[in-house]
Amino acid sequence: MNNFYKNLALWLVIGLITIFLFNVFSQGTKTQQKVIFSDFMEMVQKGEVSEVTIQENNITGIDQNNNNFETYVPNDPDLVKNLREKGVRISAKPLDESPWYMSLLVSWFPLFLFIGIWIYLMRQMQAGGGRALSFGKSRARLLSSDQRQKVTFEDVAGIDDAKEELQEIIEFLKDPHRFQKLGGKIPKGVLLMGPPGTGKTLLARAISGEAGVPFFNISGSDFVEMFVGVGASRVRDLFEQGKKNAPCIIFVDEIDAVGRHRGAGLGGGHDEREQTLNQLLVEMDGFDANEGVIMIAATNRPDVLDPALLRPGRFDRQVIVSRPDLRGREGILKVHTKKVPLAKDVNLQVISRGTPGFSGADLANLVNEAALWAARNDKESVEMHDFETAKDKVLMGAERKSMCISEDEKRNTAYHEAGHTLVAKRMPGSDPIHKVTIIPRGRALGVTQQLPVDEKHTYAKGFLLKNITILMGGRAAEELVLNEMRTGAGNDIERATDLARKMVCHWGMSEKMGPLSFGKKEEQIFLGREFAQHNDYSEKTAVAIDGEVSEIVVKSFERAKKLIQGSIEELHALAEALLEREVLDGEEVDKILQKVQEHKTKEAKLSASN
């Protein structure tokens, strides 16, 4: 603000000097000699006046020497007659009745307007940020203690390991002697890596809330511009600001926008992005030391970053921010429900168990959807039913109640979902059924939802084969009961085929192909995912891979068919219950199957007694 007032005062002084000079020169060009009336009449008698302009009692004229003069005359009726006798050219003008301030406005307004525009343009050129001719200035925002969002490590849950890594950096900034006395040096950079929504940016906000040092915030895309050299200039300016405010923290979000591999793409070369990356590498660990400047970056694409950026000395620490586990999800739910009035029946542990694979952002969205649903129904608090409804909406999509479905399609959907459910129940070791519905949700006409009992990080071959069999259960039920194939199983077949191909090509789970990996993944930065995988095997091997994938899927389909054939009564019972109620949870499915089993046992006893 002090620089702003200094610049404002400077431009005001320049403007006043300009006005003064303009006034002096304009008056100098219009100066006229004042003549008394008697001298004027004497000049007329001598024939020294060549031209006059009469405006009421004011006369301006030109003498024989082309000098301008002016005079004031009384009411003289013979004045015009005398002038004509001497051959003086006479012109007359009416009295200007406009007020003085109007003439001042007309004469000075263009000048003031020009000066104002000039000052504005000069300020734009000198100001930072996105102003004119300031492309090389860094767009990083320095957050003061008052501007920082009040987010601390208490608001971050589910990623305790990452918190410990960053907590140590904050303690180093607060008390560096504690570490330096043993020869320790402050880390120059920390790279936060993890899937989207896991809390990388939230961690940075918590750091800004915890650390008592200046905090710069910038996005990786802010360095890249269409003008050559702008990105490198912004990097230099950013670190210059950091050195002036050291010790400080610089947070770069989505650093993969500027930190990708050099020399990649169709032509390789040294483009603007590479210049920016080179300058970033030099600033982080070059000849000039950046003592006290810690750089924290976040990305969900660490595989595309340049190796020189990842080495120790630049990013000394690489912190993995993974998806939360069961306990982590419960902690995240507790954080997001602090300001949400919960009913007594809400069990966050049950909700966390029912949301495997959810990130922190997904859980925040789940809590928000539950609160919105409760408010829509005019409730005073959020109940467990609201969380279940919100979870179904997030996982399966919103209900499409307005969608008109014929009875034939509804019956087909019921048998399709009953086939998935029955195969899952008949496959020991598979994930238990949580809910089955034939209400259209999202892009699906029906959904069968399974929830794992515990967290899984690796999967056995048998478990994957069971999943493929469950996916094929819907098509198997359609063929057995309806004697036709429909397009509803398209997504199931696609997922089953993709899973089988991964088993053969990536995980080495094929006895015929052996423990080998087929198809290298080398994503080209400028070519995209379409060219990410290329075949590193022969056509003969490709035919063998297709045969193995086909065999896995077909065998799983036949297995599902046999399971349904042996439990056809259970299939009909589940389908009829779905047609009647439209939604069944896990307990209701168990009751239906148990009832059918009891009925079959009773009939078997009766037939045995007869």
C-alpha positions as CSV (number, residue, x, y, z in Angstrom):
1,M,0.0,0.0,0.0
2,N,2.9,2.4,0.7
3,N,4.3,1.9,-2.8
4,F,0.8,2.5,-4.2
5,Y,0.5,5.9,-2.4
6,K,4.1,6.9,-3.5
7,N,3.2,6.1,-7.1
8,L,0.0,8.0,-6.8
9,A,1.7,11.1,-5.5
10,L,4.4,10.9,-8.2
11,W,1.8,10.8,-11.0
12,L,-0.2,13.6,-9.4
13,V,2.9,15.8,-9.4
14,I,3.7,14.9,-13.0
15,G,0.1,15.7,-14.0
16,L,0.2,19.1,-12.2
17,I,3.5,20.0,-14.0
18,T,2.0,19.0,-17.3
19,I,-1.1,21.2,-16.7
20,F,1.1,24.1,-15.7
21,L,3.3,23.9,-18.8
22,F,0.3,23.5,-21.0
23,N,-1.3,26.6,-19.4
24,V,1.9,28.6,-19.8
25,F,2.3,27.8,-23.5
26,S,-1.4,28.1,-24.3
27,Q,-1.4,31.6,-22.7
28,G,1.8,32.5,-24.5
29,T,0.3,31.8,-27.9
30,K,-2.8,33.8,-27.2
31,T,-1.3,36.9,-25.5
32,Q,-2.6,40.2,-26.9
33,Q,-1.5,43.8,-26.3
34,K,-4.0,45.8,-24.3
35,V,-4.6,49.3,-25.8
36,I,-6.6,52.2,-24.2
37,F,-9.5,53.6,-26.2
38,S,-7.9,56.9,-27.0
39,D,-4.8,55.2,-28.4
40,F,-7.0,52.9,-30.4
41,M,-8.9,55.9,-32.0
42,E,-5.5,57.5,-32.8
43,M,-4.3,54.3,-34.5
44,V,-7.6,54.3,-36.5
45,Q,-7.1,57.9,-37.6
46,K,-3.5,57.2,-38.7
47,G,-4.7,54.1,-40.7
48,E,-2.6,51.7,-38.6
49,V,-5.5,49.3,-37.9
50,S,-6.2,46.7,-40.6
51,E,-8.9,44.5,-39.0
52,V,-11.1,44.5,-35.9
53,T,-13.6,42.1,-34.3
54,I,-16.4,43.7,-32.2
55,Q,-18.0,41.7,-29.4
56,E,-20.3,44.1,-27.4
57,N,-17.9,46.6,-25.8
58,N,-14.8,44.4,-26.4
59,I,-12.7,44.9,-29.6
60,T,-9.8,42.8,-30.7
61,G,-7.8,43.6,-33.8
62,I,-4.7,43.4,-35.9
63,D,-2.5,46.4,-36.8
64,Q,-0.5,46.9,-39.9
65,N,2.5,45.1,-38.3
66,N,0.3,42.0,-37.7
67,N,0.4,42.5,-33.9
68,N,-2.7,41.5,-31.9
69,F,-4.3,44.0,-29.6
70,E,-7.5,44.4,-27.6
71,T,-9.4,47.3,-26.0
72,Y,-12.6,48.2,-24.3
73,V,-14.8,50.9,-25.9
74,P,-17.8,52.9,-24.6
75,N,-21.0,53.2,-26.4
76,D,-19.8,55.3,-29.4
77,P,-22.4,55.5,-32.3
78,D,-19.8,56.8,-34.7
79,L,-17.3,54.1,-34.2
80,V,-18.3,51.9,-37.0
81,K,-18.6,54.9,-39.4
82,N,-15.0,56.0,-38.5
83,L,-13.7,52.5,-39.0
84,R,-15.3,52.2,-42.4
85,E,-13.9,55.6,-43.6
86,K,-10.4,54.3,-42.8
87,G,-10.9,51.0,-44.7
88,V,-10.8,48.8,-41.7
89,R,-12.2,45.3,-42.1
90,I,-15.0,44.8,-39.5
91,S,-16.4,41.6,-38.1
92,A,-18.9,41.2,-35.2
93,K,-19.6,38.3,-32.7
94,P,-22.3,38.0,-30.2
95,L,-21.5,37.9,-26.5
96,D,-20.5,34.4,-25.2
97,E,-23.2,33.7,-22.6
98,S,-21.8,30.3,-21.4
99,P,-20.6,30.4,-17.8
100,W,-17.0,30.4,-17.0
101,Y,-16.9,26.9,-15.7
102,M,-18.3,25.5,-18.9
103,S,-15.6,27.2,-20.9
104,L,-13.1,25.8,-18.4
105,L,-14.6,22.3,-18.7
106,V,-14.6,22.4,-22.5
107,S,-11.0,23.7,-22.7
108,W,-9.5,21.5,-19.9
109,F,-11.6,18.3,-19.9
110,P,-9.8,16.6,-22.8
111,L,-6.4,17.3,-21.2
112,F,-7.5,15.9,-17.9
113,L,-9.0,12.8,-19.6
114,F,-5.8,12.2,-21.5
115,I,-3.7,12.5,-18.3
116,G,-6.0,10.1,-16.4
117,I,-5.8,7.5,-19.2
118,W,-2.0,7.9,-19.3
119,I,-1.7,7.4,-15.5
120,Y,-4.0,4.4,-15.6
121,L,-2.0,2.7,-18.4
122,M,1.3,3.4,-16.6
123,R,0.0,1.9,-13.4
124,Q,-1.2,-1.2,-15.3
125,M,2.2,-1.6,-16.9
126,Q,4.0,-1.4,-13.5
127,A,1.5,-3.4,-11.4
128,G,2.1,-7.1,-10.7
129,G,-0.1,-10.1,-11.3
130,G,-2.0,-10.3,-14.6
131,R,-1.7,-6.6,-15.5
132,A,-0.4,-5.3,-18.8
133,L,3.3,-6.0,-19.6
134,S,3.7,-7.9,-16.3
135,F,3.8,-11.4,-17.8
136,G,7.1,-12.2,-16.0
137,K,5.7,-11.5,-12.5
138,S,4.9,-14.5,-10.4
139,R,1.2,-15.1,-9.7
140,A,1.8,-16.6,-6.3
141,R,-0.4,-15.3,-3.5
142,L,1.4,-14.5,-0.2
143,L,-1.1,-15.5,2.5
144,S,-0.7,-13.5,5.7
145,S,-1.8,-14.9,9.0
146,D,-5.1,-13.1,8.7
147,Q,-5.8,-14.3,5.2
148,R,-5.1,-18.0,5.9
149,Q,-8.0,-20.3,6.1
150,K,-8.3,-21.6,9.7
151,V,-7.4,-25.2,8.8
152,T,-5.1,-27.1,11.1
153,F,-3.9,-30.6,11.4
154,E,-6.9,-31.3,13.6
155,D,-9.1,-30.9,10.6
156,V,-7.1,-33.5,8.6
157,A,-7.9,-37.2,9.3
158,G,-7.2,-40.5,7.6
159,I,-3.7,-39.7,6.5
160,D,-1.7,-39.8,9.7
161,D,1.6,-40.9,8.1
162,A,1.6,-37.8,5.8
163,K,0.7,-35.6,8.7
164,E,3.8,-36.8,10.7
165,E,6.1,-36.1,7.8
166,L,4.8,-32.6,7.4
167,Q,4.6,-31.9,11.1
168,E,8.3,-32.4,11.3
169,I,8.9,-29.7,8.7
170,I,6.7,-27.2,10.6
171,E,8.6,-28.0,13.8
172,F,11.9,-27.4,11.9
173,L,10.7,-24.0,10.8
174,K,9.6,-23.1,14.4
175,D,12.8,-24.4,16.1
176,P,15.6,-25.1,13.5
177,H,18.3,-25.3,16.2
178,R,16.8,-28.5,17.6
179,F,17.7,-30.3,14.3
180,Q,20.7,-28.3,13.2
181,K,22.7,-29.1,16.4
182,L,22.9,-32.7,15.2
183,G,23.9,-31.7,11.7
184,G,20.4,-32.0,10.1
185,K,19.4,-29.8,7.3
186,I,15.9,-28.5,6.4
187,P,14.3,-30.4,3.5
188,K,14.2,-28.4,0.3
189,G,11.1,-29.9,-1.1
190,V,8.2,-32.2,-0.3
191,L,6.2,-33.9,-3.0
192,L,2.6,-35.0,-2.0
193,M,1.5,-37.8,-4.3
194,G,-1.8,-39.6,-4.3
195,P,-5.2,-40.1,-6.1
196,P,-7.5,-37.1,-6.6
197,G,-9.5,-36.1,-3.5
198,T,-7.3,-37.7,-0.9
199,G,-6.4,-34.4,0.8
200,K,-3.2,-33.2,-0.7
201,T,-4.4,-29.5,-1.0
202,L,-6.0,-29.8,2.4
203,L,-2.7,-30.8,3.9
204,A,-1.2,-27.6,2.3
205,R,-3.9,-25.5,3.9
206,A,-3.2,-27.2,7.2
207,I,0.5,-26.3,6.9
208,S,-0.4,-22.7,6.2
209,G,-2.6,-22.7,9.3
210,E,0.0,-24.3,11.5
211,A,3.2,-22.7,10.3
212,G,4.1,-19.2,11.6
213,V,6.0,-18.4,8.4
214,P,5.0,-16.7,5.1
215,F,3.1,-19.1,2.8
216,F,3.0,-18.7,-1.0
217,N,0.3,-20.5,-3.0
218,I,0.4,-21.0,-6.8
219,S,-0.8,-23.5,-9.3
220,G,1.5,-25.3,-11.8
221,S,-0.5,-23.9,-14.7
222,D,0.2,-20.3,-13.6
223,F,3.7,-20.7,-14.9
224,V,2.8,-21.6,-18.4
225,E,1.9,-18.8,-20.9
226,M,1.9,-18.4,-24.7
227,F,4.8,-16.0,-24.5
228,V,8.3,-17.4,-24.7
229,G,10.3,-17.0,-21.5
230,V,7.4,-16.0,-19.3
231,G,7.3,-19.3,-17.2
232,A,11.0,-19.1,-16.4
233,S,10.7,-15.4,-15.5
234,R,7.8,-16.2,-13.1
235,V,9.8,-19.0,-11.5
236,R,12.7,-16.6,-10.9
237,D,10.4,-14.0,-9.5
238,L,8.7,-16.5,-7.2
239,F,11.9,-17.6,-5.6
240,E,13.1,-14.0,-5.3
241,Q,10.0,-13.3,-3.3
242,G,10.6,-16.4,-1.3
243,K,14.2,-15.4,-0.4
244,K,13.0,-12.0,0.7
245,N,10.5,-13.6,3.1
246,A,12.6,-16.6,4.2
247,P,12.0,-18.8,6.0
248,C,8.8,-19.5,4.0
249,I,6.8,-22.2,2.3
250,I,6.0,-22.2,-1.4
251,F,3.1,-24.5,-2.3
252,V,2.7,-25.5,-6.0
253,D,-0.6,-27.4,-6.7
254,E,-0.7,-29.7,-9.7
255,I,3.0,-29.5,-10.5
256,D,2.7,-32.0,-13.3
257,A,1.5,-29.1,-15.5
258,V,5.0,-27.8,-15.6
259,G,7.2,-30.7,-14.3
260,R,6.7,-33.3,-17.0
261,H,9.4,-35.3,-18.7
262,R,11.7,-33.2,-21.0
263,G,12.3,-34.3,-24.6
264,A,9.0,-36.2,-24.8
265,G,6.4,-36.0,-27.6
266,L,6.6,-36.2,-31.3
267,G,9.3,-33.7,-32.0
268,G,11.1,-33.6,-28.6
269,G,12.7,-30.2,-28.6
270,H,13.1,-27.4,-26.1
271,D,9.8,-25.7,-25.7
272,E,8.5,-23.1,-23.3
273,R,7.4,-25.7,-20.7
274,E,10.9,-27.2,-20.7
275,Q,12.5,-23.8,-20.1
276,T,10.2,-23.3,-17.2
277,L,11.1,-26.7,-15.8
278,N,14.8,-26.0,-16.2
279,Q,14.6,-22.8,-14.3
280,L,12.6,-24.5,-11.6
281,L,15.3,-27.2,-11.3
282,V,18.0,-24.5,-11.0
283,E,16.1,-22.5,-8.4
284,M,15.5,-25.6,-6.2
285,D,19.0,-26.8,-6.2
286,G,21.5,-24.8,-8.2
287,F,24.6,-22.6,-7.4
288,D,22.5,-20.1,-5.5
289,A,21.4,-21.4,-2.1
290,N,17.7,-21.0,-1.2
291,E,18.1,-21.2,2.6
292,G,14.8,-21.3,4.4
293,V,12.7,-21.7,1.3
294,I,10.7,-25.0,1.4
295,M,8.8,-26.0,-1.7
296,I,5.8,-28.3,-1.3
297,A,4.1,-29.6,-4.4
298,A,1.1,-31.8,-5.0
299,T,0.3,-34.1,-8.0
300,N,-1.8,-37.2,-8.8
301,R,0.5,-38.0,-11.8
302,P,4.0,-38.7,-10.3
303,D,4.7,-41.1,-13.2
304,V,5.0,-38.3,-15.7
305,L,7.3,-36.0,-13.6
306,D,10.9,-35.5,-14.8
307,P,13.5,-37.6,-12.9
308,A,15.7,-34.6,-12.2
309,L,12.8,-33.0,-10.3
310,L,12.3,-36.1,-8.0
311,R,15.9,-36.5,-6.9
312,P,17.1,-35.7,-3.4
313,G,18.2,-32.1,-3.1
314,R,15.1,-30.9,-4.9
315,F,12.2,-33.0,-3.6
316,D,13.9,-34.7,-0.6
317,R,10.7,-36.3,0.6
318,Q,7.9,-37.9,-1.4
319,V,4.9,-38.4,0.8
320,I,2.2,-40.8,-0.4
321,V,-1.3,-39.6,0.4
322,S,-3.4,-42.7,-0.3
323,R,-7.0,-43.5,0.0
324,P,-8.1,-43.9,3.7
325,D,-8.7,-47.2,5.3
326,L,-11.6,-48.2,7.5
327,R,-10.3,-46.3,10.5
328,G,-9.2,-43.3,8.4
329,R,-12.7,-43.1,6.8
330,E,-14.3,-43.0,10.2
331,G,-11.9,-40.2,11.3
332,I,-12.7,-38.2,8.2
333,L,-16.5,-38.6,8.8
334,K,-16.0,-37.3,12.3
335,V,-14.3,-34.2,11.0
336,H,-17.0,-33.5,8.4
337,T,-19.9,-34.1,10.8
338,K,-18.6,-31.7,13.4
339,K,-21.1,-29.1,12.4
340,V,-23.8,-31.5,11.3
341,P,-26.5,-32.4,13.8
342,L,-26.6,-36.2,13.9
343,A,-29.5,-38.4,15.1
344,K,-28.8,-41.0,17.8
345,D,-29.1,-43.9,15.3
346,V,-26.2,-42.7,13.2
347,N,-23.2,-45.1,13.4
348,L,-20.2,-43.6,11.6
349,Q,-18.3,-46.9,11.8
350,V,-21.1,-48.7,9.8
351,I,-21.0,-45.8,7.3
352,S,-17.2,-46.1,7.0
353,R,-17.4,-49.8,6.5
354,G,-20.0,-49.3,3.7
355,T,-17.8,-46.9,1.8
356,P,-14.7,-48.8,0.7
357,G,-12.5,-47.0,-1.7
358,F,-14.0,-43.6,-0.9
359,S,-11.5,-40.7,-0.7
360,G,-11.8,-37.7,1.7
361,A,-13.5,-35.7,-1.0
362,D,-16.0,-38.5,-1.6
363,L,-16.8,-38.7,2.1
364,A,-17.2,-34.9,2.4
365,N,-19.7,-35.1,-0.5
366,L,-21.5,-38.0,1.2
367,V,-22.0,-36.0,4.4
368,N,-23.2,-33.0,2.4
369,E,-25.7,-35.1,0.3
370,A,-27.1,-36.6,3.5
371,A,-27.5,-33.2,5.1
372,L,-29.2,-31.9,2.0
373,W,-31.5,-34.9,1.9
374,A,-32.5,-34.4,5.5
375,A,-33.1,-30.7,5.0
376,R,-35.3,-31.5,2.0
377,N,-37.5,-33.6,4.2
378,D,-37.7,-30.9,6.9
379,K,-35.8,-32.9,9.6
380,E,-34.1,-31.5,12.6
381,S,-31.1,-33.8,12.4
382,V,-29.5,-36.2,9.9
383,E,-30.5,-39.8,10.4
384,M,-28.9,-43.1,9.3
385,H,-31.5,-43.4,6.6
386,D,-30.3,-40.1,5.1
387,F,-26.8,-41.4,5.0
388,E,-27.9,-44.6,3.3
389,T,-29.9,-42.6,0.7
390,A,-26.9,-40.3,0.1
391,K,-24.6,-43.3,-0.2
392,D,-26.8,-45.0,-2.8
393,K,-27.0,-41.7,-4.8
394,V,-23.2,-41.4,-4.7
395,L,-22.4,-45.0,-5.6
396,M,-25.2,-45.8,-8.0
397,G,-26.5,-42.4,-9.1
398,A,-29.8,-40.6,-8.5
399,E,-33.1,-42.4,-8.9
400,R,-34.8,-41.8,-12.2
401,K,-38.4,-42.0,-11.0
402,S,-39.7,-40.3,-14.2
403,M,-38.3,-43.1,-16.4
404,C,-41.1,-45.2,-17.9
405,I,-40.3,-48.9,-17.9
406,S,-42.5,-51.6,-19.4
407,E,-43.5,-54.6,-17.4
408,D,-41.4,-56.8,-19.7
409,E,-38.2,-54.8,-19.1
410,K,-38.9,-54.6,-15.4
411,R,-39.2,-58.4,-15.2
412,N,-36.0,-58.8,-17.2
413,T,-34.2,-56.4,-14.9
414,A,-35.5,-58.3,-11.9
415,Y,-34.2,-61.7,-13.1
416,H,-30.9,-60.1,-14.2
417,E,-30.2,-58.6,-10.7
418,A,-31.5,-61.8,-9.0
419,G,-28.9,-63.7,-11.1
420,H,-26.1,-61.5,-9.8
421,T,-27.4,-61.9,-6.2
422,L,-27.9,-65.6,-6.3
423,V,-24.4,-66.3,-7.8
424,A,-22.8,-64.1,-5.2
425,K,-24.6,-65.9,-2.4
426,R,-23.6,-69.3,-3.8
427,M,-20.0,-68.4,-4.2
428,P,-18.2,-68.9,-0.8
429,G,-15.6,-66.2,0.0
430,S,-17.2,-63.5,-2.2
431,D,-18.2,-60.1,-0.8
432,P,-21.6,-60.1,0.9
433,I,-24.6,-58.6,-0.7
434,H,-25.5,-55.2,0.7
435,K,-28.5,-54.1,-1.5
436,V,-30.3,-55.0,-4.7
437,T,-32.6,-52.7,-6.6
438,I,-34.4,-52.6,-9.9
439,I,-35.1,-48.8,-9.6
440,P,-33.2,-47.1,-12.4
441,R,-30.2,-45.2,-11.0
442,G,-27.7,-43.2,-13.1
443,R,-27.2,-45.1,-16.3
444,A,-28.2,-48.5,-15.0
445,L,-31.7,-50.0,-14.9
446,G,-30.8,-52.0,-11.8
447,V,-27.9,-52.4,-9.4
448,T,-26.6,-55.2,-7.2
449,Q,-24.2,-53.8,-4.5
450,Q,-21.7,-55.8,-2.6
451,L,-19.7,-54.5,0.4
452,P,-16.4,-56.1,1.5
453,V,-16.0,-57.3,5.0
454,D,-12.4,-55.9,5.3
455,E,-9.9,-53.9,3.4
456,K,-8.2,-55.7,0.5
457,H,-4.9,-54.4,-1.0
458,T,-4.1,-57.6,-3.0
459,Y,-6.5,-60.0,-4.7
460,A,-6.1,-63.8,-5.1
461,K,-6.8,-65.5,-8.5
462,G,-9.8,-67.4,-7.0
463,F,-11.4,-64.1,-5.7
464,L,-11.0,-62.5,-9.2
465,L,-12.6,-65.6,-10.9
466,K,-15.5,-65.4,-8.4
467,N,-16.0,-61.7,-9.4
468,I,-16.1,-62.6,-13.1
469,T,-18.6,-65.4,-12.3
470,I,-20.8,-63.0,-10.4
471,L,-20.6,-60.5,-13.3
472,M,-21.8,-63.2,-15.7
473,G,-24.7,-64.2,-13.4
474,G,-27.1,-61.6,-14.9
475,R,-26.6,-62.9,-18.5
476,A,-26.9,-66.5,-17.3
477,A,-30.2,-65.8,-15.5
478,E,-31.6,-64.1,-18.6
479,E,-30.7,-67.1,-20.9
480,L,-32.1,-69.7,-18.5
481,V,-35.4,-68.0,-17.6
482,L,-36.2,-65.7,-20.6
483,N,-34.4,-67.8,-23.3
484,E,-33.0,-64.7,-24.9
485,M,-30.0,-62.3,-24.7
486,R,-30.5,-58.6,-24.0
487,T,-28.2,-55.6,-24.0
488,G,-28.5,-55.0,-20.3
489,A,-25.5,-57.3,-19.6
490,G,-23.2,-55.1,-21.8
491,N,-21.5,-53.4,-18.9
492,D,-21.1,-56.7,-17.0
493,I,-19.5,-58.4,-20.0
494,E,-17.1,-55.4,-20.5
495,R,-16.0,-55.4,-16.9
496,A,-15.5,-59.2,-16.9
497,T,-13.5,-59.2,-20.1
498,D,-11.3,-56.3,-18.8
499,L,-10.7,-58.2,-15.5
500,A,-9.8,-61.4,-17.4
501,R,-7.4,-59.5,-19.7
502,K,-5.6,-58.0,-16.7
503,M,-5.3,-61.4,-15.2
504,V,-3.6,-62.7,-18.3
505,C,-1.5,-59.6,-19.4
506,H,-0.6,-57.8,-16.2
507,W,-0.8,-60.2,-13.3
508,G,0.5,-63.4,-14.8
509,M,-2.5,-65.5,-13.7
510,S,-2.7,-67.7,-16.8
511,E,-1.2,-71.2,-16.6
512,K,-0.8,-71.3,-20.4
513,M,0.9,-67.9,-20.8
514,G,2.9,-68.1,-17.6
515,P,4.0,-65.4,-15.1
516,L,4.7,-62.8,-17.9
517,S,3.5,-59.3,-18.5
518,F,2.3,-58.3,-22.0
519,G,1.9,-54.8,-23.3
520,K,4.2,-52.0,-22.0
521,K,2.6,-48.9,-20.6
522,E,4.7,-45.9,-21.9
523,E,2.4,-42.9,-22.0
524,Q,3.6,-40.2,-24.4
525,I,3.0,-36.8,-22.9
526,F,1.7,-35.2,-26.0
527,L,0.0,-38.3,-27.5
528,G,-2.4,-39.1,-24.6
529,R,-3.8,-42.3,-23.4
530,E,-4.7,-43.7,-26.9
531,F,-1.0,-44.4,-27.5
532,A,-0.1,-45.3,-23.9
533,Q,0.1,-49.1,-24.5
534,H,1.9,-50.7,-27.4
535,N,2.3,-54.4,-28.1
536,D,5.7,-55.9,-27.3
537,Y,4.7,-59.4,-28.4
538,S,4.0,-61.3,-31.6
539,E,0.8,-61.9,-33.4
540,K,0.9,-65.5,-32.3
541,T,1.1,-64.5,-28.7
542,A,-1.8,-62.0,-29.2
543,V,-3.9,-64.9,-30.5
544,A,-3.0,-67.0,-27.4
545,I,-3.8,-64.1,-25.1
546,D,-7.3,-63.7,-26.7
547,G,-7.8,-67.4,-26.3
548,E,-7.0,-67.3,-22.6
549,V,-9.2,-64.3,-22.0
550,S,-12.1,-65.9,-23.8
551,E,-11.6,-69.2,-21.9
552,I,-11.7,-67.5,-18.5
553,V,-14.9,-65.5,-19.3
554,V,-16.7,-68.5,-20.9
555,K,-15.8,-70.9,-18.1
556,S,-17.0,-68.3,-15.5
557,F,-20.3,-67.9,-17.5
558,E,-20.8,-71.7,-17.6
559,R,-20.1,-71.9,-13.8
560,A,-22.7,-69.1,-13.2
561,K,-25.2,-71.0,-15.3
562,K,-24.8,-74.2,-13.3
563,L,-25.1,-72.4,-10.0
564,I,-28.4,-70.8,-11.1
565,Q,-29.7,-74.1,-12.6
566,G,-29.3,-75.7,-9.3
567,S,-31.1,-72.9,-7.5
568,I,-33.8,-72.0,-9.9
569,E,-36.5,-71.7,-7.2
570,E,-34.4,-69.2,-5.3
571,L,-34.0,-67.2,-8.5
572,H,-37.7,-67.0,-9.1
573,A,-38.3,-66.1,-5.4
574,L,-35.7,-63.2,-5.5
575,A,-37.1,-61.9,-8.8
576,E,-40.7,-62.0,-7.6
577,A,-39.6,-60.1,-4.4
578,L,-37.8,-57.5,-6.4
579,L,-40.8,-57.0,-8.7
580,E,-43.0,-56.5,-5.6
581,R,-40.7,-54.3,-3.4
582,E,-38.1,-53.0,-6.0
583,V,-35.4,-52.8,-3.3
584,L,-34.0,-55.6,-1.1
585,D,-31.2,-55.3,1.4
586,G,-28.8,-58.1,2.5
587,E,-31.0,-59.3,5.4
588,E,-34.1,-59.5,3.2
589,V,-32.2,-61.5,0.6
590,D,-31.1,-64.0,3.3
591,K,-34.6,-64.4,4.6
592,I,-36.0,-65.1,1.1
593,L,-33.3,-67.7,0.4
594,Q,-33.8,-69.3,3.9
595,K,-37.6,-69.4,3.3
596,V,-37.1,-71.2,0.0
597,Q,-34.6,-73.6,1.5
598,E,-37.0,-74.4,4.3
599,H,-39.8,-75.0,1.8
600,K,-37.5,-77.4,-0.3
601,T,-36.5,-79.2,2.9
602,K,-40.1,-79.6,3.9
603,E,-41.1,-81.0,0.5
604,A,-38.1,-83.3,0.5
605,K,-39.3,-84.8,3.9
606,L,-42.8,-85.2,2.7
607,S,-41.7,-87.0,-0.5
608,A,-39.4,-89.2,1.6
609,S,-42.2,-90.1,4.0
610,N,-44.5,-91.0,1.1
